[in-house]
Amino acid sequence: MRDMDAALHFYRDLFGLEVISPPGLPNKFLRAAEGSDGVPEMIVLVPHPLSATEFPREKARRVLHHLAFRIDATEYEELQARFAAEGLQVRSGIHPVLKGVRTFYVDDPDGNECECIAPDLSPVN
């Protein structure tokens, strides 16, 4: 991450992920879900060694296409509104594989696309 404070604001404060690493550790481990057998699902934010280096914004030049996070259906709209209130571009979409879900996309401060996906609890017409 080029700006760890901005990344922590995005993942911890907006997404609501819990930092589980010791405060002095430069890499930030965040719990994304409980997981099982004492091993949480997590992401690790690593400071970019060359913070001045520009991250490629064009998807064709990226190594990672996007991250996907399962969101509780009852929190979906609130999370979407929280990102929009921060001035982030929130993009909706139809999932190409999973049916019966709602999904939106938002980019983190380094341009990594994050998919937020939840079961669609709306009544079927």
ZAKOL-381405 format. One line per 4 residues: number of its first residue (from 1); their letters; for each residue x, y, z of C-alpha. Coordinates in steps of 0.1 Angstrom, whole numbers, plus 2048, in hexadecimal, padded with zeros to 3 digits. Layout:
N
NUM = A = X Y Z ~ ...
***
This chain:
125
1 = MRDM = 800 800 800 ~ 80D 822 7F7 ~ 7FB 833 814 ~ 7F5 81C 831
5 = DAAL = 7DF 836 844 ~ 7C8 839 826 ~ 7C7 813 822 ~ 7BF 80F 847
9 = HFYR = 7A3 829 844 ~ 794 816 827 ~ 797 7F2 834 ~ 794 7F8 85A
13 = DLFG = 77E 817 85D ~ 767 814 83E ~ 767 7EE 838 ~ 767 7E6 85D
17 = LEVI = 783 7CD 85C ~ 795 7C7 87D ~ 7BB 7CD 880 ~ 7C9 7AE 891
21 = SPPG = 7EF 7B5 88E ~ 804 7C6 8A9 ~ 805 7EC 8A6 ~ 82A 7ED 89F
25 = LPNK = 829 7D5 882 ~ 82D 7E7 860 ~ 817 7CD 84E ~ 7F2 7D0 859
29 = FLRA = 7DF 7B0 85D ~ 7B9 7B5 85B ~ 79E 79B 864 ~ 786 799 847
33 = AEGS = 771 77C 856 ~ 773 763 873 ~ 77F 746 85E ~ 783 725 871
37 = DGVP = 79A 711 888 ~ 7A9 731 895 ~ 7B4 73E 873 ~ 7A1 75D 868
41 = EMIV = 79B 768 845 ~ 7B1 787 841 ~ 7C2 79F 82A ~ 7E5 7AD 830
45 = LVPH = 7EE 7D0 827 ~ 813 7D4 820 ~ 824 7F6 81C ~ 830 7FB 7F8
49 = PLSA = 856 7FE 7F8 ~ 855 81A 7DF ~ 837 82F 7EA ~ 83D 848 7CE
53 = TEFP = 839 82D 7B3 ~ 818 830 7A2 ~ 801 812 7A4 ~ 7F3 808 782
57 = REKA = 7CE 813 781 ~ 7C7 800 761 ~ 7BA 7DE 769 ~ 7CC 7CD 74C
61 = RRVL = 7EE 7D7 75D ~ 7E4 7CA 780 ~ 7EF 7A9 78F ~ 7CF 7A6 7A5
65 = HHLA = 7AE 7AD 795 ~ 799 7B2 7B4 ~ 791 7A6 7D7 ~ 76F 79A 7E1
69 = FRID = 75F 79E 803 ~ 740 78C 80F ~ 72A 7A7 820 ~ 70D 7A0 837
73 = ATEY = 6ED 7A7 823 ~ 6E0 7BE 83F ~ 700 7D3 83D ~ 702 7D5 817
77 = EELQ = 6F0 7F7 811 ~ 700 808 82F ~ 723 7FE 824 ~ 71C 809 800
81 = ARFA = 70F 82B 80E ~ 72E 82E 825 ~ 746 82B 807 ~ 731 844 7F2
85 = AEGL = 731 85D 80F ~ 757 85C 80F ~ 756 867 7EA ~ 761 845 7DD
89 = QVRS = 753 839 7BC ~ 73B 81C 7C3 ~ 734 806 7A5 ~ 717 7EE 7A4
93 = GIHP = 717 7CE 78F ~ 707 7AC 789 ~ 71D 790 794 ~ 727 77B 775
97 = VLKG = 727 75A 788 ~ 713 75B 7A9 ~ 6ED 75F 7A7 ~ 6D7 76E 7C3
101 = VRTF = 6F2 787 7CE ~ 6F7 7AC 7CF ~ 719 7BB 7C7 ~ 72A 7DC 7C5
105 = YVDD = 74F 7E6 7BF ~ 765 801 7CE ~ 78A 808 7CB ~ 7A2 80A 7E8
109 = PDGN = 7BB 827 7EB ~ 7D4 814 7D5 ~ 7BA 80C 7BA ~ 7B4 7E8 7C4
113 = ECEC = 790 7DF 7BC ~ 77C 7D1 7D8 ~ 75B 7BF 7D1 ~ 741 7BF 7EC
117 = IAPD = 729 7A2 7E8 ~ 70A 798 7FC ~ 6EC 781 7F9 ~ 6CF 793 7E9
121 = LSPV = 6B3 792 802 ~ 69A 7A5 7EC ~ 67A 793 7E4 ~ 678 782 7C2
125 = N = 65F 792 7AB
***
